[in-house]
């Protein structure tokens, strides 16, 4: 049985990411982690936006606006140290949106986060939710597992619905 187009795209995306990591390990690219194994020096904001646009099925301009809004709003929700740690694993043109605003970490539920993203991006809250999910999924594949876990640990419980579970390696029985 052939996979659906969405399944095929996901399979290709996984192969692309894994192949990039293998090539990075073989010295073909910067040895950082990230989409396509390109790490901090290779992945630029347009590539990040392209991944978000594909996941959210949004035009690139909308995906760029929402990506900025999500990253800026995340920076308000986590500690300055966590924001800096996350930004350190991203290229400057992506991580720059995570720069601490000098304000203490904002609190509030996921709904408040989505309304803030929607306001910043000037989009409907439903579009902000789809975009936020796509940005979080892209971040998940761009940074190390430990860094993504650290990020999620600082987000309120309501964010669980927006973040896919982090896969665990199978346990030997």
Residue pairs with C-beta under 8 A, 6 or more apart in sequence:
2 8
3 11
9 54
16 35
16 36
17 35
17 36
17 37
17 141
19 37
20 29
20 34
20 35
20 36
20 37
20 38
21 33
21 37
22 37
23 29
23 37
24 30
24 31
24 32
24 33
24 37
24 38
24 39
25 31
25 37
29 37
29 38
29 39
29 42
30 38
30 39
30 40
30 41
30 42
31 39
32 38
32 39
32 40
32 41
32 42
32 89
33 39
33 89
33 142
33 143
33 144
34 40
34 42
34 43
34 89
34 90
34 141
34 142
34 143
35 43
35 47
35 48
35 51
35 138
35 141
35 142
36 42
36 43
36 47
38 47
40 88
40 89
40 90
40 91
41 91
42 91
43 90
43 91
43 94
43 142
44 91
44 93
44 94
45 64
45 67
45 91
45 93
45 94
48 67
48 94
48 138
48 142
49 60
49 63
49 64
49 67
50 60
50 63
51 134
51 138
51 141
52 58
52 63
52 66
52 67
52 131
52 134
52 135
52 138
53 59
53 60
53 62
53 63
53 134
55 133
55 134
55 137
55 138
56 63
56 66
56 130
56 131
56 133
56 134
57 130
58 66
58 127
58 130
58 131
58 134
62 121
62 123
62 127
62 131
63 131
63 134
65 121
65 122
65 123
66 117
66 121
66 123
66 127
66 128
66 131
66 132
66 134
66 135
67 97
67 131
67 135
67 138
68 97
68 120
68 121
69 116
69 117
69 120
69 121
69 128
69 131
70 117
70 131
70 132
70 135
70 136
71 94
71 97
71 98
71 135
72 97
72 98
72 101
72 120
73 113
73 116
73 117
73 120
74 83
74 86
74 98
74 151
75 83
75 97
75 98
75 99
75 100
75 101
76 101
76 103
76 105
76 106
76 116
77 105
77 106
77 107
77 108
77 113
77 154
77 155
77 156
78 86
78 105
78 151
78 154
78 155
79 105
79 154
80 100
80 105
82 150
82 151
82 154
83 98
83 99
83 100
84 98
84 100
85 147
85 150
86 95
86 98
86 139
86 143
86 147
86 150
86 151
87 95
87 96
87 98
87 99
88 95
89 95
89 142
89 143
89 144
89 147
90 98
90 142
90 143
94 142
105 154
107 156
108 156
109 156
109 158
110 155
110 156
110 158
110 159
110 161
110 162
111 158
113 132
113 156
113 159
114 125
114 128
114 129
114 132
115 125
115 128
117 128
117 131
117 132
118 124
118 125
118 127
118 128
121 127
121 128
121 131
123 131
129 162
132 162
133 162
136 162
136 163
137 164
139 148
139 151
140 148
140 163
140 164
140 166
143 151
145 166
148 166
149 166
152 159
152 163
152 166
155 163
